[in-house]
Amino acid sequence: MTLPAQTPNAPGTTLNEQVRARIDTDTALAVDVGLLVIAALEGEAALVQALAGEESPPASVSTVSTAADEDTESADRPATRVFVNRIAVQGFRGIGARSTLDLMPGPGLTLVVGRNGSGKSSFAEALEFLLTGENRRWSERSVVWKQGWRNLHLTEPVEIEATFTIEGERQPLVARCTWPAEETELDAASTVVRGVRRGDGRAALGWDAALSTYRPFLPYNELGSIADSPPSVLFDVMSAALGIESLVDAHKRLREQRLVREKQFKAVESDCSRHRTALDEIDDERARTCARAIDASKADAWDLDAVELVLEGAIDPEGDGGLPLLGKLATLPIPSAEDVQAIAGRLQAAVETTRDMAATDAGRAEQIADLLQQSLDLHAAQGDQPCPVCGDGALDSVWRERTEGESKRLRQEAHAAMQPAPDSAG
């Protein structure tokens, strides 16, 4: 496979494109290995197809992507920046009557300072829930903590609204989630998006991947807990933050396929070990050939062609042609039930015909000829002797000459009698 020449890590290229470009420029990398890596990046089906030796439909490097890595590739491109203009909250957590927090949209660090209980955390938690539908601060708390999301001092509907400025857009974006006055379930919020984007539900924002990778709020205690996480959790967090999930997924696919094949190889190796023991006990060149072909010391270079030759009968050390004959017998077509029934019917008819012929003169002549032939065979084997049938005559040369002529005559007579009569001329 030849990939379009690209400069690795060139601006504007996705992570998958960079990997493909590096594979194409790495002359020390085996072609088959590079193709497997590319297939693993494309998805599970492409990898299975590549391992089976099947060619996948050609695809342009710049357009190949899967649902699994679309989010990663979008994060790999230059991001569109979004800034918070305003947060308005009513009846949520520590905020009762509608309160507004105005911010200066733009890059940089914004500090929200206030005394304890002034609502700083409530604004932060409200915005995080509006954007993500959850709050990490609550996730490890008791159920009672989560149930206290609604401000008890306000009986009016609960509302969270945020206004955003999107870089390059003149019109702002407004997201709002609300709960009826009597609603007590947090998950029952109704979310709408208006402005530069419009739609119902949080998905209308189109920020799910970005919000998952780059959390908008990360308190100090959560930041410290990430560093103390197990290596596997820390790896997942860092790979998401770096936007390399497609590489992680490809590595996982390759590892799973490798484990499957290792299991298959171990099963075959176990069977071969058992077969080697059996082959060593057989004094036959075919067995010795197979044993040499699957030598345990050459597990990475078995001579399976030699085994195939033995199975096909190309090696027949006995020299009597027995193996080829058995091979031919094994390939004989098996007749159908209808053919067997038809042949059995013909045999039965022949038996009945023979029985009927035995009662005719031709049948009698044939039986006498058979009896005379048996006596001739006895004389040829035992020499002159009294006749074992009548007891008076003798089986000698004179009798033999006369009997051979009689036997011949009787068979000719029987044969002529059994010939079908010619058709009469019309």
C-alpha positions in Angstrom: 0.0 0.0 0.0 1.4 3.4 -1.0 0.3 6.4 1.1 0.3 10.0 0.0 3.5 11.6 1.1 3.0 13.8 4.1 5.2 15.4 6.7 4.6 13.7 10.1 3.0 16.0 12.6 2.2 18.6 9.9 -0.3 21.2 11.0 -3.9 20.4 10.0 -3.4 16.6 9.8 -5.2 14.2 12.1 -3.5 11.8 14.5 -4.4 8.8 12.3 -3.0 10.6 9.2 0.2 11.3 11.0 0.6 7.6 11.9 -0.1 6.5 8.3 2.4 9.1 7.0 5.1 7.8 9.4 4.4 4.2 8.4 4.8 5.2 4.8 8.2 6.9 5.4 9.6 4.2 7.7 11.7 2.0 5.4 12.8 -0.3 8.2 9.2 -1.2 9.0 7.9 -4.4 7.4 5.1 -3.8 4.9 2.8 -6.4 6.5 3.2 -4.9 9.9 2.4 -1.4 8.7 -0.7 -2.6 6.9 -1.9 -4.3 10.2 -1.4 -1.1 12.1 -3.3 0.9 9.5 -6.1 -1.7 9.6 -6.2 -1.5 13.4 -6.6 2.2 13.2 -9.6 1.8 10.8 -11.5 -0.5 13.1 -12.1 -4.1 14.2 -13.6 -5.3 10.9 -10.7 -3.9 8.9 -8.2 -5.6 11.2 -9.9 -9.0 11.0 -10.1 -8.6 7.2 -6.4 -7.8 7.0 -5.4 -10.8 9.2 -7.4 -13.1 7.0 -5.4 -11.9 4.0 -8.3 -10.1 2.4 -7.8 -6.8 0.7 -10.0 -4.0 1.9 -11.5 -1.4 -0.5 -8.9 1.3 -1.3 -9.5 4.5 0.7 -7.9 7.9 0.7 -5.7 8.5 3.7 -7.3 11.9 4.2 -10.9 10.5 4.3 -10.5 7.2 6.2 -12.0 7.4 9.7 -14.3 5.4 11.8 -16.9 6.2 14.4 -14.5 5.1 17.0 -11.9 7.8 16.2 -14.0 10.6 14.8 -14.0 12.3 18.2 -10.3 11.9 18.6 -9.6 13.3 15.1 -11.8 16.3 15.7 -9.9 17.0 18.9 -6.7 16.6 16.9 -7.7 19.5 14.6 -7.3 23.2 15.7 -10.1 23.7 18.2 -12.7 26.4 18.1 -12.6 28.3 21.4 -15.7 29.0 23.4 -16.0 31.5 26.2 -18.6 32.0 29.0 -20.4 35.3 29.0 -23.0 34.8 31.7 -24.4 32.2 34.1 -27.9 32.7 35.5 -29.2 30.3 38.2 -32.5 30.1 40.0 -33.5 27.6 42.7 -30.4 25.4 42.3 -28.3 24.3 45.2 -27.4 27.3 47.4 -29.0 29.8 45.0 -32.7 30.7 45.6 -33.9 33.7 43.6 -32.5 34.2 40.2 -28.9 35.3 40.4 -26.6 36.2 37.5 -22.8 36.0 37.2 -21.4 38.1 34.3 -18.0 37.3 33.0 -15.7 38.9 30.5 -15.5 36.5 27.5 -11.9 36.0 26.2 -8.7 34.0 26.8 -7.0 34.2 30.1 -7.7 33.3 33.7 -10.9 34.5 35.4 -11.2 34.4 39.2 -14.5 34.3 41.0 -14.0 35.5 44.6 -16.5 35.6 47.4 -17.1 34.7 51.0 -18.2 31.2 52.0 -21.8 30.5 51.2 -22.0 33.3 48.6 -22.8 30.8 45.8 -19.5 30.3 44.0 -19.7 26.5 44.1 -23.4 26.6 43.2 -22.7 28.6 40.0 -19.9 26.2 39.1 -21.9 23.1 39.8 -24.9 24.5 37.8 -22.8 25.2 34.7 -21.1 21.8 34.9 -24.5 20.0 35.1 -25.9 22.2 32.3 -23.0 21.2 30.0 -22.4 17.5 31.1 -25.5 16.3 32.8 -23.5 15.3 35.9 -21.3 16.7 38.6 -18.1 14.9 39.7 -18.3 16.5 43.1 -21.5 14.5 43.8 -20.5 11.2 42.2 -18.8 9.9 45.3 -21.1 11.5 47.9 -24.2 9.9 49.5 -27.6 9.8 47.8 -28.8 12.5 50.3 -26.2 14.9 48.9 -27.4 14.4 45.4 -31.0 14.7 46.3 -30.3 18.2 47.8 -29.9 19.7 44.4 -33.1 21.8 44.7 -33.1 25.0 46.9 -35.6 24.5 49.6 -36.3 28.2 50.0 -37.8 28.6 46.5 -41.0 27.0 45.2 -40.8 28.3 41.7 -39.4 26.4 38.7 -35.6 25.7 38.7 -33.5 27.1 35.9 -29.9 27.1 34.8 -29.0 29.3 31.8 -25.6 30.1 30.3 -24.6 32.4 27.4 -21.5 31.6 25.4 -19.4 33.4 22.8 -18.0 31.1 20.1 -14.9 32.3 18.3 -15.6 33.4 14.8 -19.4 33.6 15.4 -21.2 37.0 15.8 -24.3 35.5 17.4 -24.0 34.0 20.9 -25.2 30.6 22.0 -27.6 30.2 24.8 -28.2 26.8 26.7 -30.9 26.5 29.2 -32.2 23.6 31.4 -35.3 23.8 33.5 -37.4 21.8 36.0 -41.1 22.4 36.8 -41.9 23.8 40.2 -43.0 20.4 41.6 -40.2 18.3 40.0 -37.9 16.5 42.5 -35.8 14.3 40.1 -32.5 15.8 38.9 -32.5 13.8 35.7 -35.9 15.2 34.6 -34.3 18.5 33.4 -35.5 19.8 30.0 -32.6 21.3 28.0 -32.8 23.6 24.9 -30.1 25.3 22.8 -30.8 28.5 21.0 -28.7 31.1 19.0 -25.9 30.1 16.7 -27.0 26.5 17.2 -30.6 25.3 17.9 -32.0 22.1 19.2 -33.5 20.2 22.1 -31.3 18.2 24.4 -27.7 18.6 25.5 -26.5 16.9 22.3 -27.5 20.0 20.3 -24.4 21.7 21.7 -22.1 19.2 19.9 -19.5 19.4 22.6 -19.7 15.9 24.1 -16.2 14.8 23.0 -14.6 18.0 24.0 -16.3 18.1 27.4 -15.3 14.5 28.1 -11.7 15.2 27.2 -11.3 18.6 28.7 -13.5 19.0 31.7 -14.7 22.6 32.2 -14.3 22.4 36.0 -11.7 20.5 37.9 -11.4 21.3 41.6 -8.1 21.1 43.4 -9.0 17.9 45.3 -10.0 16.2 42.1 -6.7 17.2 40.4 -4.8 15.7 43.2 -6.8 12.4 43.1 -5.9 11.9 39.5 -2.2 11.8 40.3 -2.9 9.2 43.0 -5.0 7.0 40.7 -3.8 3.5 39.6 -1.5 3.5 36.5 -4.3 2.2 34.3 -6.7 5.0 35.3 -4.0 7.6 35.0 -3.1 6.3 31.5 -6.8 6.6 30.4 -7.0 10.1 31.7 -3.8 11.2 30.1 -4.5 9.5 26.7 -7.9 11.3 26.6 -6.3 14.6 27.5 -3.7 14.2 24.8 -6.3 13.1 22.2 -4.6 9.7 21.4 -7.6 7.5 22.0 -7.4 6.2 18.5 -3.9 4.8 19.1 -5.0 3.3 22.4 -8.0 1.6 20.6 -5.7 0.3 17.8 -3.3 -1.1 20.3 -6.2 -2.8 22.1 -7.5 -4.3 18.9 -4.0 -5.7 18.0 -3.5 -7.1 21.5 -6.9 -8.9 21.5 -6.2 -10.4 18.1 -2.7 -11.5 19.2 -4.1 -13.2 22.3 -6.7 -15.1 20.2 -3.9 -16.4 17.9 -1.6 -17.2 20.8 -4.4 -19.3 22.3 -5.0 -21.1 19.0 -1.2 -21.7 18.6 -1.0 -23.2 22.1 -3.9 -25.5 21.3 -2.3 -26.7 18.1 1.1 -27.1 19.8 -0.6 -29.3 22.5 -2.2 -31.5 19.8 1.1 -31.8 18.0 2.9 -32.9 21.1 0.4 -35.7 21.5 0.6 -36.7 17.9 4.5 -36.7 18.0 4.3 -39.3 20.8 2.0 -41.5 18.8 4.1 -41.1 15.6 7.3 -42.2 17.4 5.7 -45.5 18.2 4.9 -46.3 14.6 7.5 -48.1 12.4 6.5 -46.5 9.1 8.2 -44.0 6.9 5.0 -41.9 6.6 4.9 -41.6 10.4 8.6 -40.6 10.5 8.1 -38.0 7.8 5.2 -36.4 9.7 7.2 -36.5 12.9 10.1 -34.7 11.3 7.7 -32.2 9.7 6.3 -31.1 13.1 9.5 -31.3 15.1 9.1 -29.5 18.4 12.4 -27.7 18.0 11.2 -26.1 14.7 7.8 -24.8 15.9 8.3 -21.7 13.8 9.1 -23.6 10.6 7.0 -26.7 10.4 7.1 -28.5 7.1 3.4 -28.7 6.5 3.9 -29.4 2.8 5.5 -32.8 3.7 2.5 -33.7 5.9 0.1 -32.8 3.1 2.1 -35.1 0.7 1.7 -38.0 3.1 -2.1 -37.3 3.5 -2.5 -37.1 -0.3 -0.7 -40.5 -0.7 2.3 -39.2 -2.5 4.5 -41.2 -0.1 3.7 -44.9 -0.2 6.7 -46.8 1.3 5.2 -50.2 1.0 5.4 -50.0 -2.7 2.3 -52.2 -3.2 0.1 -49.4 -4.3 -2.2 -50.0 -1.3 -2.4 -46.4 -0.2 -3.3 -45.0 -3.7 -5.9 -47.7 -4.0 -7.5 -46.8 -0.7 -7.4 -43.2 -1.8 -9.3 -44.1 -5.0 -11.8 -46.1 -3.0 -12.3 -43.1 -0.7 -13.2 -40.9 -3.7 -15.7 -43.3 -5.2 -19.1 -41.7 -5.6 -21.8 -43.0 -3.2 -24.8 -44.1 -5.2 -28.2 -42.7 -4.3 -31.0 -44.7 -2.7 -32.9 -44.7 -6.0 -29.8 -46.2 -7.8 -29.4 -48.9 -5.2 -33.0 -49.8 -5.4 -32.9 -50.0 -9.2 -29.8 -52.3 -9.2 -31.3 -54.5 -6.5 -34.4 -54.9 -8.7 -32.3 -55.9 -11.7 -30.4 -58.5 -9.6 -33.6 -60.0 -8.3 -35.0 -60.3 -11.9 -31.7 -62.0 -12.9 -32.0 -64.5 -10.1 -35.6 -65.3 -11.1 -34.6 -65.7 -14.7 -31.7 -68.1 -13.8 -34.1 -70.1 -11.7 -36.6 -70.4 -14.5 -33.8 -71.3 -17.0 -32.6 -74.2 -14.7 -35.9 -76.0 -15.4 -35.5 -75.9 -19.2 -33.4 -78.2 -21.5 -30.8 -75.5 -21.7 -30.6 -75.3 -18.0 -30.3 -79.1 -17.7 -27.5 -79.1 -20.3 -25.7 -76.3 -18.4 -25.9 -78.3 -15.1 -24.6 -81.5 -16.7 -21.8 -79.5 -18.3 -20.9 -78.1 -14.8 -20.9 -81.6 -13.3 -18.7 -83.0 -16.1 -16.3 -80.0 -15.6 -16.0 -80.8 -11.9 -15.1 -84.4 -12.7 -12.5 -83.2 -15.2 -11.0 -80.9 -12.6 -10.9 -83.9 -10.2 -9.1 -86.1 -12.7 -6.6 -83.4 -13.5 -5.8 -83.0 -9.9 -5.9 -86.7 -8.7 -5.2 -88.7 -11.8 -6.9 -92.0 -12.9 -9.5 -93.4 -10.4 -12.9 -95.1 -10.2 -15.9 -92.9 -11.0 -17.0 -91.3 -7.7 -20.6 -90.9 -9.1 -21.5 -94.3 -10.6 -18.8 -96.4 -9.0 -18.6 -98.7 -12.1 -16.7 -96.6 -14.6 -13.1 -95.2 -14.4 -11.8 -91.7 -14.8 -8.9 -92.2 -17.3 -7.5 -90.7 -20.5 -10.1 -92.3 -22.7 -12.9 -91.1 -20.4 -11.4 -87.7 -20.3 -11.2 -87.2 -24.1 -14.8 -88.3 -24.4 -16.0 -86.2 -21.6 -14.3 -83.0 -22.7 -16.1 -83.3 -26.0 -19.4 -83.9 -24.4 -19.0 -81.0 -22.0 -18.2 -78.7 -24.9 -21.2 -79.9 -26.8 -23.6 -79.4 -23.9 -22.4 -75.8 -23.2 -22.8 -74.9 -26.9 -26.3 -76.4 -26.8 -27.2 -74.4 -23.7 -25.7 -71.2 -25.1 -27.7 -71.6 -28.3 -30.9 -72.3 -26.4 -30.5 -69.1 -24.3 -30.0 -66.8 -27.3 -33.1 -64.6 -28.1 -35.0 -65.5 -31.2 -34.4 -63.3 -34.3 -37.1 -60.8 -35.2 -39.4 -62.2 -38.0 -39.3 -60.3 -41.3 -42.4 -58.3 -42.0 
